[in-house]
Structures are given as C-alpha cells and as structure tokens.
Amino acid sequence: MATVVHPAPRPLPASRAAALRHLGPQYYAAVMGTGIVGTAGAGLGPHGAVPGLRTACTALWAAALLTLAVLLAARAAHWARHPGQARAHLLDPAVAPFYGCLAMALTSVGGGALIVGRDWLGAGPAVALGAALWAAGTVTGLVVAVGVPYLMVVRHPIEAPSPVWLLPVVAPMVSAASGPLLAPHVPEGQARGALLAACHGMFGMSLLAALLIVPPVFARLVTAGPPAPAATPALLLVLGPLGQSVTAAAALAEAAPWVPYGRGLAVAYGLPVLGFALLWLALAGALVVRARRRGMGFSLAWWAFTFPVGTCVTGLEGLGRLTGLVVLDGAALALYAVLVAGWLAAATGTVRGLLGGTLLAGPGPAADATPPTTPGAPPTTRPHTPDAPPTTPPSALRAPRSTAPHRTLSAPPPAAPAPVPPAPGRATARTR
C-alpha cells in the first residue's frame, strides 16, 4: 500500500502572524476620529443646507460602530493569545495612556447613537445602545483615569511631560459631554438629577487633571524646543480637554436648567477657552507643517488631527446654540473643513498601512523580547509602538552624571609617583 504523505502546512507570513500580537490600544483612536466627524457634522446648522450631509454623518457613525466591534473582538483575542505582550503594553509609558482611547471610543460612539444613529436604528434601539455604550465607557474611563496615572507613578518614572498623558484623564470629560444626551430619556427626579450631577463631577475631575498636565507640556515645548517630527502630531491632543470641556459645559447648561446661571456660566467659560484652543491649534499646526517638511511620515499619531479638532467644532456648535451668534456657526463650519481634511489624511494612511502590512508588522526579535516576570521590575525592552509618540526625551537615555570632581576626557589624570625606598644604612629624611 502506498504511503500518502501530506504536505506540511505553509506557515503564515511574518506580518500576518505578528499582526494580532502587536495590536495595541492606539487603534481605538480611529474609532474616535471617525465618530466625531459624523456627530460634529450633524450639528452644523440646518441639515437641508447641505444635501446628503445627515446621511453621510450617519454612515460615518455606522463605520465607527463597526470598527469598534471589530477592535473589541480583536483586542479580546490579543489578551487571550498574547497576555505577556498585553501586560507589556500596560507597563510601557508610551502605550498605557492610550487605554483612555478605549473609554472615549465607547462613549463617543454611544453619543453618536443618540444623535444620528436613531435615523437608522430607531429611537428605542438607539437609546438602548447609547445607554449601554455610555455606561461601559464611563466605568472604563474612571478606571483608566485612576489606574493609568497610578502605573505612571509607580512603574513609569519619566522626567519629561507629554501630551499623551492627557488621554486617560480626558475620558471622563467625554462621558460628561455625552451624558446629557441621555437625560431626556431618564425619569425626572432623583434619577435624572443623579445623572447630571455625576456628569458635573466628571467635568470637574477631568478639567482639573488636565490643568495639571497642560502647563508642563507647554513649558517643555518652549524651553526644550519642538519635539521630534514623529511626535509632533501629539501636540494637538491638548485640544481634547479644551474643546470637550466647552462641549460638556454647553450640553450641561441645556440639560440642567435648574443650575443657577448655567447658560451664562457656560458661555463665560467656553468663549475664553476656545480662544486659547484656537491659539494652540495655530501653534501646533505650524509645528506640524515644520515637521512634515523635515520628513514626518505617517503613523497612527495622525489620528490626533481628528478627535481633538472635532471637540472644538462641537464646542463652537454648543456655544452657537446658547448665544445665537452666527459667527460661531461660521467658525464651526470652517473648523469642520479642517477636521474632514485631517480625517481623510489619517484614514487614507491607515488603510494603506493595513493593506501593506506596515502598521501591524512586528518590530523584530530584539523588540519582541519577553518582559521580566519579577514582581515590581520594569520591562527591560519596550514593545514595538510605531504609532505612539515617544515620551522619553533624549536626555533621559543618557548615562547619569557622575558626582565625582570634573576631569577632562582627553587624557587620564597623572598617576601619583611611587615611593622610593630609602638607601640601606641611611636615615630617612623627615618631611615638613
């Protein structure tokens, strides 16, 4: 009888085999950036002014919802199949803050369900989906807002501030901005009051935490000069707490009329903050153009061109509803054009990187080293994170300065002369 020899299975290409292993939380930024284009566009004045705008915004929200579902499944498989790499992400100061993107992706898509998703899902399913995603995102955001800073304190000692630090603390602000959308669907009385009170509390929590981070980031930018080209897009993350806080203030003023002078306080707060946001947008935009001329290539950091800018658009829209000023609506429309341009650049680069295998490619054997398992010991190698801007300055990679007296490096110090033994039979002279 002839022996049948089955051919050995062909191994998957290296890029496919390592794709799931190197799937980090940074990819949730694509969900946030796509969803904000839909929700921000839905608030641009009368929908009949631009034919098909409402339908396009709903389609973008549906794309964000589908992307969120795919990423949640892929990230669950990542934790199940590569737990060591997943834990290494938590211990990496360049990756751990991006867990805030998970919370913001959940809450932003949930808010979009209440704004545009009801057109396709219906009022009842849209409210149920929005409430579920808002609750999951809020709980995740509160855990991340405490857990990631704790890990940064005890496991990520870094001497230079980075805008990426804002990601975990901004997540509660997104919940505060989208929570008022659920208020009309919550029974009046204690339930609705508790919801709005929680949103006010998360507003203050996130705002005060952001105020602790933004000044050192600006100070380092002025004193140390512009960041590396690959890290320059992260500067736009500063717009996130600014624009989102104005959006939340306007939404809370509309949903909580029982707050004394709520509408006036929202306007008095929102206009100056958005003024500074536009100043920062101009500064960061100029630095991005400078970095692009110096060879800045595409990375997932380009998604910083989307969601932070979109929060400023929604903030302008909220202030326009409170004040009735047409100039604010015009500014929102102009900034929305910038948002769409940023989304097209980020989405095009992401699709090309995924199809070409460059975004999910493994970093190589050296970067794939297994982190130590000793409790309390930091990882010896950082996992591959091409999409996360570096947070460690070049000075931190140098050897620490010695406390010994300064000596020149050109020649070693002269050695002390060896003592000459005394001649036999003769006394040794005394030294003065």
N, C-alpha and C positions, 0 to 999 in steps of 0.2 A: 504494500500500500504506500502510495506516495505521501510524503510528509508535506503538509501545507504550511508554508512559512508566511506568517502575516507580517507585513511591513511595520516597522516601528513607527509610532505616531510622530508626526512632524512637530517639533516644538514651535510655540508661538514666537513671533518676532519679539525682540527685546523690548521695543516700545510698547507693544500690547501687553506683555507680561508684567511690565512695571507700571502700567497706566493706573491701575487701581491702587497700587502701593503708594504712589506719590500724589494721590488726590487729596488735597488739603482743604481746609475751610475757606480758603480765599475765593473759591468758585461761587460761593453764595453772593459775592458782590455782583455777579452777573444777574442774579435774580432781582436784587435791589435796584440795579440800574435800569433794567428793562421795565420793572413795575412802575418806577417813578415817572418814566416817560408817558405811560398810559394815564396814571392818576393826575399828573400835572397838566397834561393836555386836556383832560376832561373839565378842568376848572377855568379854561381860557374863554370867558365871556359866553355869549350865545353860541350854541353848537351849530346853529344854522348858518352862521357867518362863514364857516369853512365846511363845505360839503364832505361828508365821509369822515370827519375828524372823530366823532364819537365812536364810530365803528372801528377805526384804526386804533384808538386808545383801548377799546375793549379787546381787540385782537392782541395787542401788546401785553395786556394784563393776563390773558389766557396763556400766552407764551411764557410769561413769568411763572404762572401757576404750574404749567407742565414741567418747566425747568426745575422748579423747586421739588416737585415729586420725584423726578429722576435723581436729583442730587441727594435727597434724603435717603433713597434706596441705595445709591452708590456709597454714600458715607457710612451707612449701616454695614454694608458689606466690607468696607475698608476697616472698620473697627473689629469686625468678626474675623477677617482673614489676616490682617496686619496689625494686631494690637500693640506690638512694640513700636512700630512707626507712628501709630496714632498717639501713643503716650509721648513719643519724642516730639511730636508737634506741640503738645501742651507744655513741654519743657524748653521750647525754642522761643526766645523773646521776639523773634521776627514773625512767628506764626500764631502763637497763642492769642494775641489780641483779635485775630480775625474770627474767633468764635463769636464775637459780637455781631458779625455779619449774619450768622445763623438766626439769631434772635430778630434782627432787623428785617431779614428776608421773610420770616413768618408773619410779623406784624404788618409789614408794608403790603404783602400780598393779601392779608386779611382785610386791611383797609380798602384796598382796591376792589375787593369783592363787594363791599358796601357802596362804592362809588360808581363803578362801571360793570362789575360782574353781574349785577342784578338784571342787566339788559338781556343777558343770555341764560342765566340760571333761574331767574325769577326771584321775587322778593324773599320768600321763605327760605329756600336753599342758600341764597346769598348771605342772609343774616346768620344762618346756622354755620356756614363755612367761615364767615368773617369772625364770629364769636369764638369758634374753636381755634382758629389760627392766632387770634389776638391773645387768647388765654395762654396758648402754648408759647408764643413769642414773648409774652410778658414774664412768665415764670423763667424761661430760659435767659431772658435779658437780665433779670435780677440776680440769678445765679452767676452769670458771666460778669456782671458789674462788680461783684464781690470776689468771685473766685480768681479771675484773671489778674486783677491788681494784687491779690494775695500771693499768687505764684510769682508775679513780677518782683515782689518784695523779697520773698524768701528763696526763690530759685533763679531769678533773672536780674542779678545786680548789674545795671547798666549806668554809665556815668553821663550819657547824653540823652536828652529828651527827643521824642519822635512824634510826629502827628499820628502815627499808628496807635499810640496809646489811647487816642480818643475813641476808638472803635468799641471797646467794651462798655464805656461809660455813657455813650450816646444811645445805646439800645433802649434804656428806659424812657428817653425822650421821644423815641418813635412810638412807643406804647402810649405816652401821654398825648401825642398828637392824633393818633388813630382811635383812642378810646372814646372820645366824644361822639364819634360816628355811631357808636353802639347805644348811646344814651337814649335816643328816641325809642329804641326797641326794648328798653329795660323799664319795668314798672316804676311809676313815680313813687316818691317817698324815700325810704331808707335805702333801697337797692340802688336807685339812680344816684342818690347823694353819695353813697359809698363809692360807686364807680368814679364819679367826678372828683371826689376827694382823693382817691388813690392816684388819679391822673395828675392832680395838682402836686401831690407828694413826689411822684416820679419826675415831674417837671423840675422841681427844686433840687432833687437828688442829682439829676444829670447835669443841670446847669452849673451848680457849684463845683461838681467834679471837673467839668470842662474848664471852668475858670482857673483851676489849679494847674492845668496842663498847657493851655494856650500861651500864657506869658513866657514860660521857659522855652517853648518851641520858637517863639518869635525872637527871644533874646539870643538863642543859639544861632538863629539864622543871621542875625545882624553881626554877632561877634565872630562866628566861625566861617561865615561866607556861605555861598549857595551849596546845597547838597550835591551828591553825585548825580549824573544825569538819570540813571535808572531809578533813583529815589525821589526825583523832583515831583512827579505826579502826586505823591502822597501829601504834598502841601495843600492840595485842595480839600483834604479831609477836614481841615479847620472849618470849612463852610458848613459841615454837617451839623454841629451843635448850634451854630448861629441861625441858619435857616430853619432848622427843625424846631428850635425853641420859639421862633416867631410864628411858625405854623401852629404849634401847640397852643401858644397864647391866644391866637385868633380863634382857634376851634373851641377852646375852653370858654372864652368870652361869649361865644354864640350859644354854647350848650348849657352854660351855667349862669343864667340871668340873675340868680339870687346872690351872686358875688358882688359886693358893693363896688361901683365904678369899674366893673370888669372890662367893659369895652374901651373905656378911656385908658385904663392901665395897659391893655394890650397894644393900643396904638402908641402910647407914650414909650413903651418898651420896644415895640417892633421897629419903628422907623429908625431910631439910632443904631440898633443892632444890625439891621440890614444895610445901613450906611457903611458900617465897618466891614460887613461881609462883602460889599461891592469893592471896597478898597483892597481887601485881601484877595479877592478874585483877580483884580487887575495886577497885583504884585505877583501872585502865584502864576497867572497866565504869562506874564513877561518872563518869569524864570523857566517855565515850561518851553517857551519858544527858544530861549537861550540853550536849554538842554537839548532840544531837538536839533539845533544847529551843530551841537557838539556830539552828535551820534547817538542820541537816546533812541533805542529800539523799542519794539512793542513788548509789553508784559501785561499781566493781569492788573498791575497797578494803574493801567489806563482806565479802569472802571471807576477810578476816583473822579473822572471827568463827568460822571453821570449823577449818581445819587446825591452827593453834596450840592451840586448845582441845582438839581431838581428841588431840594428842600428850600432853596432861595426862591424858586419860582412859586412853590405853594405858599411860602410866606408872603410874597407880594400879592398873590391872589387873595389870601385871607385879609390882609390889610385893605385891599381894594374893596372887599365886601363890607368891611367895617366903616370905611370912610367915604366910599362912593367916588373916590378920586380916579379920574380916567388915566392920569399919568401913571398911576401904579399898575393899572391893567396893561398899559403900553409897555412899561418896563418888564412886566411878567412875560409878555409876548416876545420881546426881544431876547430875553434871557432863555426863553424856551427854545428859540432857534439855536442858541449856543448849546443847550442841553441835547438837542437832537443831533447836532454835529458831533458832540462828544460820544454819544451812544453809537452812532454809525462807525466812528473810528474804533471804539472798543469792541463792538460786536464783530466787525469785519476781521480785526486782528485775532479775536478769539476763535472764530470759525476756521480761519486759515491755520492757526496753531494747532487746533484739534485735528483737523484733517491731515495736516502734515506731520503730526506726531511730536511736535517740538514742545508743546506745553506739558504733556504728560510723560515725556521721556525721562528715564532715570538718570540721576547725576553721575553714575559710575560706581565702581566698587568702593572707592575711598569714601564717598559721601554716604554710602549705604551701610556703613559700619554700625553694628548693633550698639545701642547706648548701654552704659553700665547699669547693672541692676542693684548696685549697692544703695541701700536706702539713704536718701539725703545727698547723694553725689550727683552733681550736674552732668549732663551728657558731654562726652569728650569730643563728639563731632556733631555738627549741626546738619539736620536733614536738608535735602535739596529744596529750596524755596525760591525759584527764579522770579516769582510774581510778587514776592513780599519785599518791600524796600528795606535795606539794611538799617538797623537801629544802632549798631555799634560803630562809633567813629573810628577813623584810622588810628587816632592816638591811643585808643583802648587796646589795640592789637600790639602795641609796642611793649617792650620789657619795662617794668617799673624802674623808676630812677633809684639809683643807689644813694644811701645816706652817707657814704664814705666821703672824705675830702676829695675835691676835684683834682683829677690828674689828666695830663694830656694823653691823647691816644696815639700820638706819633711814635713815642719811644717809652719803654718801661722806665720806672724810676731807678736811679743808680743804687746798686746794692751796697750795703754797709761793708767797709773793709774788714777783713778777717783779722782777729787779734794776733799779734806777733809774739810768740813765746820768748821769755827772757833768756839771755845767754847764760850758760852754766857758770856758776861761781860769781855772778854779778848781781847786785841788788836791783830790784825793780824800782824805777823812779815813781814817786808819788805824783798823782795828778792833782792839779789845783782845782 
